[in-house]
Amino acid sequence: MDVLDTIKQQISENDVILYMKGSPSAPQCGFSMRASQALMACGQRFAYVDILSNPDIRSELPKYANWPTFPQLWVKGELIGGCDIITEMNEKGELKPLIDAAVAG
């Protein structure tokens, strides 16, 4: 399976997936930390991929997503955005309903 197929499979098999540096319990950059904390505050399980230990995904995902930076949050197959968008949605109370609906449905 090539890298793009792996990425497509990960996105299709997980209702909520965060591509980040490190893990939610041990983020490797401030942006990944803020994004994962906002997601964890929603109280739902989510998948994540550590792009530091997956260099092929790290290099290919920005081209696939047409989004140059990490972290990247995908919900129900759609790119939601990066740290600033995730943080802003969380502050406005928009993130939890989105995550709840994705996990429920």
Residue, then its C-alpha position, 0 to 999 in steps of 0.5 A: m500500500d502506498v502512502l496516499d492509500t494509507i492516508k486515505q484509509q486512516i481518514s476514512e476509518n476514523d471519524v475524528i483523526l488528528y495528525m500531529k507531532g508526538s501524541p496527545s499525552a506527549p506532544q512534541c510541539g506547542f501547536s500539537m499540544r494546543a490542538s490535542q488539548a482542545l480535542m481532549a476537552c471534548g470528551q470523545r475518543f479520537a485517533y491520532v498519527d504521530i507524523l514525526s515517527n511517520p515521515d512518509i505521511r509527514s511529507e505526503l499529507p500536506k500535498y493530499a490535504n492542500w494544507p501545509t502545516f501540522p497539526q491537521l484535524w480531520v472529521k468525517g473525512e473532511l479537513i477542519g484545519g490546524c491549531d488556530i482553527i481548532t483552538e478558535m472553534n473550541e473557544k467559540g463552543e463549536l468544536k465539541p458539537l462537531i466532534d460529538a456529532a461525528v462520533a455519534g453518527 
